[in-house]
Amino acid sequence: MIKRYRYIFLGLALLAVLVVVFVVTGGNDIKNPSRQINDENPLAGIEYSVLYEHGQLYEFLDNSEVNLRLIQEDMALFARKTIPALADSSTLLGFTFTGSPIIQDGVFNQSGKFYGCDDTISIKVTDLGSGKISLSITDLANNVNIDSELHLGGKRSELLQNIPIKTKYYAIRYVNNSDKILVIFYEGFNRREVDKAIKIIKDVLQDSYDENDIIFSINAIGSFPLAKVYQLSDIPNLHKKFQTDQTIIY
């Protein structure tokens, strides 16, 4: 009888341990990307991290595939640069969110783990409005953080928080579906106004400034490389002349 009760007690104790483990881990197994990649893209797990148990993050992003992919790419960058076991570019990257997220005041916080690394990684996504987000990733085991190097962090995030900007002769906006900055110049703009718009962007981005990340457009005329915009800005009454002679832009 005593032996039977001992087995019952041991069984209950084991069950209690399993329940605690389940609660702590949120019931999530850390998925092995080599076995569970459902993405048909051959770059999945290589150029961007595959995510598991990320449904609530996707919902927070308003189901934005663009923003989700940007997060995946930054998570891959973080893993390659900060986790030695995942540094090899041929190692598949898979990240499993664990537990429940904390969502408050437009900020999403949740932790998880990369397959092949025991460290718990904290993910913080901030909604900047109008489809704009910023991202912070921290390895809680050693407090490693390279946010300034992330596409969704650092100076770029600072710029996105300051736009849209609208003046009489130009506007600076963010285009979510292409993840680019859009600079629009309006009728009456000149070289000085182009300089002002570019200075706003350069002052924030500094060394991160890249013309390839910016769309330059002249309202009602078209989009052009920056050098061409400068050239066209020197034409007096450009918009009026364009109405009668569209070849003026060539």
Number of C-alpha atoms within 10 A of each C-alpha: 5 7 8 9 10 11 11 12 12 12 12 12 12 12 12 12 12 12 13 13 12 14 12 12 16 13 13 16 15 21 21 18 23 12 7 11 19 9 10 7 9 9 12 20 24 19 19 21 25 28 24 20 17 17 12 16 18 14 10 17 20 12 13 14 12 15 21 16 15 19 25 22 22 23 26 25 19 23 25 19 13 14 16 10 12 20 16 13 12 10 15 23 28 28 28 22 28 22 17 13 16 11 16 9 7 12 16 19 16 19 21 24 20 27 20 18 15 11 15 17 25 19 19 18 22 21 17 16 10 13 16 19 22 24 22 21 23 18 21 13 11 10 10 14 16 16 19 13 15 23 18 24 19 19 22 20 22 14 18 21 15 14 17 15 13 12 11 11 16 21 17 24 19 21 15 15 11 11 15 15 22 19 24 21 26 18 17 16 21 21 14 11 19 20 11 12 19 15 13 14 22 15 12 18 17 12 9 15 16 11 13 9 13 20 20 22 20 19 15 13 16 11 17 15 13 16 10 13 20 17 12 19 21 13 16 12 13 19 20 11 14 14 12 9 11 11 9 13 16 6
